[in-house]
Amino acid sequence: MAGRNFHTGEPEEGKSRYYVPFVKLYEPSILDYTTKQRIIQGKQNICFTGYSNLSVKQRYPGTGQNGNTEFEPAAYRGMRKTGGDTHSVKKIAYCKNLWYDIITMPMIVTQQIENIQTLIIFRGNMILLTKSAGIQLPDISVYKKCIEYQLAADWFIEPDHGYAALRLEEAAPEPTGCIWTPMRELFAIQHPIAPVVCRAAGLMNWRIKSRFCGKCGSHLHNSTDETARVCLSCGSVFYPVIAPAMIVLVEKGDSILLARHKQRNTDMFTCLAGYVEHGENLEQCVAREVLEEAGITITNIRYMGSQSWPFPDQLMVAFKADWQSGDLHPDDGEINELRWFKRDQLPVIPGKGSVAYNLITGSFRQEK
């Protein structure tokens, strides 16, 4: 079976699995032996809507017998095995090392997305926009092509929030007429779609890390009742993980404390930051992180604001604090350089849209 070129839609021989079209199964259907073998070998994938019973009859050569393998839609949009040749089913499910029930991903039908206003396509921390003037998301035709030509690694819809999100395979070609743009650019200009993009990106990152049950190891499925992943084997429910982290700007007279972190390996200076640990509140986290990373004690810790930061799952909580005592002793494991800067002599700092920029420039609402 030939694949299809994403840009032209024309059949092409010898394409990778990213170009292999789906075998679309909506109602009871039959897979012949050749098609089954292509699936087992990873050369072809099958998919279904997940909303109606599906029976697959498979013929086994050399035995003279037909085997029936029946499936039914489970409570959480997954498919549950109810009988038949377990060995063959597992082979199909293990297509290209991706554990899905019988498919590599579900089929998006027009009815599911035709009323969705915001269609978001990700690749890593980039978002796909059209090349037209201004910031504009791709239309439904681009979204549907990504599905039809099997370019999507994952997708989901949140009708209550009015959007659908799709994550492209890393090797997928860039759709014609579109361009990849860092998500941070939307945050920098506070674009109206930035909040929903932030939510979609955070949930997409969570889905990447939430494919298997942490209790029994079974594959997880989407809940139909809430934003969660559920295990059909043991009943465990997993909710999106949000990692609270503090970020603080320490002030000493007319100077502020900024650090150049080892992880970034750049000339950029920013505020001290760290994750909240079990057993401590946010203010205790601020004091601990400053002492660990800078070797000083602080006072007058005050809340300034917060920001969702889906890189991959942080909730950044911003504070200011005043220096109390001690000389600077940077943590050699995390900090390359630690210095006091006058406000009119700042080094390179994070760009607009980041909570660090807002702290350093005094851009939080209560400071205006």
C-alpha positions as CSV (number, residue, x, y, z in Angstrom):
1,M,0.0,0.0,0.0
2,A,1.4,3.4,-0.9
3,G,1.5,6.3,1.4
4,R,0.4,9.8,0.5
5,N,2.4,13.0,0.3
6,F,1.2,15.5,2.9
7,H,1.4,18.5,0.6
8,T,-0.1,17.1,-2.6
9,G,-2.2,14.2,-1.3
10,E,-0.9,12.1,-4.1
11,P,0.1,8.4,-3.5
12,E,3.8,7.8,-3.1
13,E,5.6,4.5,-2.8
14,G,8.3,3.8,-0.2
15,K,7.1,6.4,2.4
16,S,7.7,5.9,6.1
17,R,4.9,5.1,8.5
18,Y,4.1,8.8,8.9
19,Y,2.6,8.6,5.4
20,V,0.6,5.4,5.8
21,P,-3.1,6.1,5.7
22,F,-5.5,4.5,8.2
23,V,-7.8,1.5,7.6
24,K,-11.0,3.1,8.8
25,L,-13.2,0.8,10.8
26,Y,-16.5,2.3,11.9
27,E,-19.0,-0.7,12.0
28,P,-18.3,-4.5,12.0
29,S,-15.5,-5.0,9.4
30,I,-13.3,-7.7,8.1
31,L,-9.5,-7.7,8.0
32,D,-8.0,-10.2,5.6
33,Y,-4.8,-12.0,6.4
34,T,-2.6,-9.7,4.2
35,T,-3.8,-6.6,6.0
36,K,-3.4,-8.3,9.4
37,Q,0.2,-9.1,8.6
38,R,0.9,-5.6,7.5
39,I,-0.4,-4.4,10.8
40,I,1.7,-6.9,12.8
41,Q,4.8,-5.8,10.9
42,G,4.1,-2.1,11.6
43,K,3.5,-1.3,7.9
44,Q,-0.2,-0.4,8.4
45,N,-2.3,0.9,11.3
46,I,-6.0,0.5,12.0
47,C,-8.3,2.8,13.9
48,F,-11.9,3.1,14.9
49,T,-14.3,5.6,16.3
50,G,-14.6,4.0,19.7
51,Y,-18.4,4.6,19.9
52,S,-19.9,1.4,18.5
53,N,-19.3,-2.3,18.8
54,L,-16.6,-3.6,16.5
55,S,-16.1,-7.1,15.4
56,V,-13.0,-8.2,13.5
57,K,-12.9,-11.5,11.7
58,Q,-9.4,-12.8,10.9
59,R,-8.5,-15.8,8.7
60,Y,-5.6,-18.0,9.7
61,P,-3.9,-19.8,6.8
62,G,-3.1,-23.5,7.1
63,T,-5.7,-24.2,9.8
64,G,-8.9,-24.0,7.7
65,Q,-10.6,-22.2,10.6
66,N,-11.8,-18.7,11.1
67,G,-11.3,-16.9,14.3
68,N,-13.5,-14.3,15.8
69,T,-12.1,-11.5,17.9
70,E,-14.7,-9.2,19.3
71,F,-14.3,-5.8,21.0
72,E,-16.6,-3.4,22.7
73,P,-16.2,0.2,23.6
74,A,-15.1,0.6,27.2
75,A,-16.3,3.3,29.6
76,Y,-13.4,5.5,29.0
77,R,-13.1,5.6,25.2
78,G,-10.7,2.6,25.2
79,M,-11.4,-0.8,23.8
80,R,-11.6,-3.9,26.1
81,K,-10.8,-7.4,25.0
82,T,-13.7,-9.7,25.3
83,G,-12.6,-12.9,23.5
84,G,-10.7,-14.4,20.7
85,D,-7.0,-14.9,19.8
86,T,-5.2,-13.0,22.6
87,H,-1.7,-13.6,21.0
88,S,-2.6,-12.0,17.7
89,V,-4.4,-9.1,19.4
90,K,-1.3,-8.3,21.4
91,K,0.8,-8.3,18.3
92,I,-1.5,-5.9,16.6
93,A,-1.6,-3.7,19.7
94,Y,2.2,-3.6,19.9
95,C,2.4,-2.1,16.5
96,K,5.6,0.1,16.2
97,N,6.2,-0.3,20.0
98,L,3.2,1.9,20.9
99,W,0.9,0.2,23.4
100,Y,-2.6,1.1,22.3
101,D,-5.6,-1.3,22.5
102,I,-5.9,-2.1,18.8
103,I,-4.8,1.2,17.3
104,T,-2.0,3.7,17.2
105,M,-4.5,6.5,17.6
106,P,-8.2,7.2,17.3
107,M,-9.8,8.7,14.2
108,I,-11.0,12.2,14.3
109,V,-14.3,12.5,12.4
110,T,-15.7,15.8,11.1
111,Q,-18.5,15.9,13.6
112,Q,-16.0,16.0,16.5
113,I,-14.1,19.2,15.4
114,E,-16.4,21.1,13.0
115,N,-17.8,23.2,15.8
116,I,-14.4,23.7,17.5
117,Q,-13.1,27.3,17.1
118,T,-9.5,26.9,18.2
119,L,-7.4,24.1,16.6
120,I,-3.9,23.9,18.1
121,I,-1.0,21.9,16.7
122,F,2.2,21.4,18.7
123,R,5.6,20.1,18.1
124,G,7.6,20.3,21.3
125,N,7.4,23.9,22.6
126,M,6.4,25.2,19.2
127,I,3.0,26.0,17.9
128,L,1.9,25.9,14.3
129,L,0.6,29.2,12.8
130,T,-0.3,30.2,9.3
131,K,2.1,32.5,7.3
132,S,-0.6,35.1,6.9
133,A,-0.3,38.5,8.6
134,G,-0.8,38.4,12.3
135,I,-1.2,35.4,14.6
136,Q,-3.6,32.9,13.1
137,L,-4.0,29.2,13.8
138,P,-4.4,26.7,11.0
139,D,-7.9,26.0,9.7
140,I,-9.7,22.7,10.0
141,S,-8.3,21.4,6.6
142,V,-4.7,21.3,7.9
143,Y,-5.9,19.7,11.2
144,K,-7.7,16.9,9.3
145,K,-4.7,16.3,7.0
146,C,-2.5,15.7,10.0
147,I,-4.9,12.9,11.0
148,E,-5.6,11.5,7.5
149,Y,-1.9,11.1,6.7
150,Q,-1.0,9.9,10.2
151,L,1.2,12.7,11.2
152,A,-0.2,13.1,14.7
153,A,1.4,11.4,17.7
154,D,-1.5,12.4,20.0
155,W,-4.6,14.5,20.1
156,F,-7.5,15.4,22.3
157,I,-10.5,17.7,22.4
158,E,-12.0,19.8,25.3
159,P,-15.3,21.0,24.0
160,D,-16.0,22.9,27.2
161,H,-12.9,25.0,26.6
162,G,-13.6,25.3,22.9
163,Y,-10.4,23.8,21.5
164,A,-8.8,20.7,20.0
165,A,-5.0,20.0,20.5
166,L,-2.8,17.8,18.3
167,R,0.9,16.9,18.7
168,L,2.8,16.2,15.5
169,E,5.4,13.4,15.2
170,E,8.9,14.9,15.3
171,A,9.6,13.6,11.7
172,A,6.4,14.9,10.2
173,P,6.7,17.5,7.4
174,E,5.7,21.1,8.0
175,P,2.3,21.7,6.5
176,T,2.3,24.0,3.4
177,G,1.5,27.6,4.2
178,C,2.3,27.3,7.9
179,I,5.3,28.1,10.2
180,W,6.4,26.9,13.6
181,T,6.5,29.6,16.3
182,P,7.6,29.4,19.9
183,M,4.7,29.4,22.3
184,R,6.5,32.0,24.4
185,E,5.9,34.6,21.7
186,L,2.1,34.3,22.4
187,F,2.7,34.8,26.1
188,A,5.0,37.8,25.4
189,I,2.3,39.8,23.6
190,Q,-0.5,38.4,25.9
191,H,-2.4,37.2,22.9
192,P,-6.1,36.2,23.6
193,I,-5.4,32.6,22.7
194,A,-2.4,32.3,25.1
195,P,-4.4,31.0,28.1
196,V,-6.0,28.2,26.1
197,V,-2.7,27.3,24.4
198,C,-1.1,27.2,27.8
199,R,-3.7,24.8,29.1
200,A,-3.5,22.6,26.0
201,A,0.3,22.5,26.1
202,G,0.3,21.5,29.8
203,L,-2.3,18.7,29.3
204,M,-0.4,17.5,26.2
205,N,2.8,17.2,28.2
206,W,0.9,15.4,31.0
207,R,-0.5,12.9,28.5
208,I,3.0,12.1,27.2
209,K,4.0,11.1,30.7
210,S,0.7,9.4,31.6
211,R,0.4,6.5,29.2
212,F,0.7,3.7,31.7
213,C,-0.8,3.0,35.1
214,G,1.7,3.6,37.9
215,K,0.0,0.9,40.0
216,C,-0.4,-2.1,37.6
217,G,1.4,-1.0,34.4
218,S,-1.6,-1.2,32.1
219,H,-2.4,1.2,29.4
220,L,-4.3,4.3,30.5
221,H,-7.4,5.7,28.8
222,N,-9.2,9.1,28.7
223,S,-12.0,9.6,31.1
224,T,-15.3,10.7,29.6
225,D,-16.4,12.5,32.8
226,E,-13.4,14.6,33.7
227,T,-9.9,15.7,32.8
228,A,-8.2,12.5,33.9
229,R,-6.6,9.2,32.7
230,V,-8.1,5.9,34.0
231,C,-6.9,2.4,34.2
232,L,-9.4,-0.2,33.1
233,S,-7.5,-3.0,34.8
234,C,-7.3,-1.8,38.4
235,G,-9.6,1.3,38.4
236,S,-6.9,3.8,39.2
237,V,-7.5,7.4,38.2
238,F,-4.7,9.9,37.4
239,Y,-5.2,13.6,37.2
240,P,-3.0,16.3,35.5
241,V,0.1,17.1,37.6
242,I,0.9,20.7,38.3
243,A,4.3,21.5,39.9
244,P,4.2,24.6,42.1
245,A,7.4,26.6,42.0
246,M,8.3,29.9,43.5
247,I,10.4,32.6,41.9
248,V,11.7,35.5,43.9
249,L,13.3,38.9,43.3
250,V,15.5,39.8,46.3
251,E,16.0,43.5,46.9
252,K,18.8,45.3,48.8
253,G,18.4,49.0,48.8
254,D,18.3,50.1,45.1
255,S,19.9,46.8,43.9
256,I,18.3,43.5,43.0
257,L,19.8,40.0,43.1
258,L,20.0,38.1,39.8
259,A,21.7,34.8,38.9
260,R,23.1,33.1,35.9
261,H,22.1,29.4,36.1
262,K,24.2,26.5,34.9
263,Q,21.3,24.7,33.3
264,R,20.8,27.4,30.8
265,N,24.4,28.0,29.8
266,T,23.7,31.5,28.5
267,D,24.6,35.1,29.5
268,M,21.1,35.6,30.7
269,F,20.5,36.6,34.4
270,T,17.2,35.9,36.1
271,C,15.6,35.6,39.5
272,L,16.1,32.7,41.9
273,A,13.5,30.0,41.7
274,G,12.8,26.5,43.0
275,Y,10.1,23.9,43.5
276,V,8.0,23.6,46.6
277,E,8.8,20.6,48.7
278,H,6.5,18.5,50.8
279,G,5.8,19.9,54.3
280,E,6.6,23.5,53.5
281,N,4.4,26.5,52.5
282,L,5.3,28.9,49.7
283,E,7.0,31.4,52.0
284,Q,9.2,28.7,53.6
285,C,10.1,27.6,50.1
286,V,11.2,31.1,49.2
287,A,13.4,31.4,52.3
288,R,15.0,28.0,51.8
289,E,15.8,28.3,48.1
290,V,17.4,31.7,48.6
291,L,19.5,30.4,51.5
292,E,20.5,27.3,49.5
293,E,21.3,29.1,46.2
294,A,22.7,32.4,47.5
295,G,23.7,31.8,51.1
296,I,21.8,34.8,52.5
297,T,18.7,35.2,54.7
298,I,15.7,37.3,53.7
299,T,12.7,39.0,55.2
300,N,9.5,40.8,54.3
301,I,8.5,38.0,51.8
302,R,5.5,39.3,49.8
303,Y,3.3,37.7,47.1
304,M,3.3,39.5,43.7
305,G,1.5,37.2,41.3
306,S,1.4,33.9,39.5
307,Q,1.5,32.4,36.0
308,S,0.9,29.0,34.4
309,W,4.1,27.9,32.7
310,P,3.7,24.7,30.6
311,F,7.4,23.9,30.2
312,P,6.4,21.3,31.1
313,D,3.9,21.7,34.0
314,Q,4.8,24.5,36.4
315,L,2.6,27.0,38.2
316,M,5.1,29.9,38.9
317,V,4.3,31.8,42.1
318,A,6.1,35.1,42.2
319,F,7.5,36.9,45.3
320,K,9.6,39.8,46.3
321,A,11.8,39.8,49.4
322,D,14.3,42.0,51.2
323,W,17.9,41.1,52.0
324,Q,18.4,40.5,55.8
325,S,21.9,39.2,56.3
326,G,24.8,37.4,54.8
327,D,27.3,37.6,51.9
328,L,26.6,36.0,48.6
329,H,27.8,32.3,48.4
330,P,26.4,30.8,45.2
331,D,25.5,27.1,45.0
332,D,28.2,25.7,42.7
333,G,25.8,22.9,41.6
334,E,23.2,25.3,40.1
335,I,24.6,28.8,39.9
336,N,27.3,30.1,37.6
337,E,27.2,33.7,38.7
338,L,25.3,35.7,41.4
339,R,25.4,39.5,41.5
340,W,23.6,42.6,42.8
341,F,22.5,44.9,39.9
342,K,21.3,48.5,39.9
343,R,17.9,48.8,38.3
344,D,19.3,51.1,35.7
345,Q,22.2,48.8,34.8
346,L,20.5,45.5,34.2
347,P,22.2,42.6,32.2
348,V,20.4,40.5,29.7
349,I,17.2,39.3,31.4
350,P,14.3,37.0,30.3
351,G,12.0,38.2,27.6
352,K,8.4,39.6,27.9
353,G,5.8,37.0,28.8
354,S,7.8,35.4,31.5
355,V,7.1,35.8,35.2
356,A,10.8,36.7,35.7
357,Y,10.5,39.6,33.3
358,N,7.4,40.9,35.2
359,L,9.2,40.7,38.5
360,I,12.4,42.4,37.3
361,T,10.6,45.2,35.5
362,G,7.9,45.7,38.0
363,S,5.1,44.7,35.6
364,F,2.8,42.9,38.0
365,R,-0.6,44.6,38.3
366,Q,-0.2,45.5,42.0
367,E,3.1,47.3,41.2
368,K,1.6,49.6,38.5
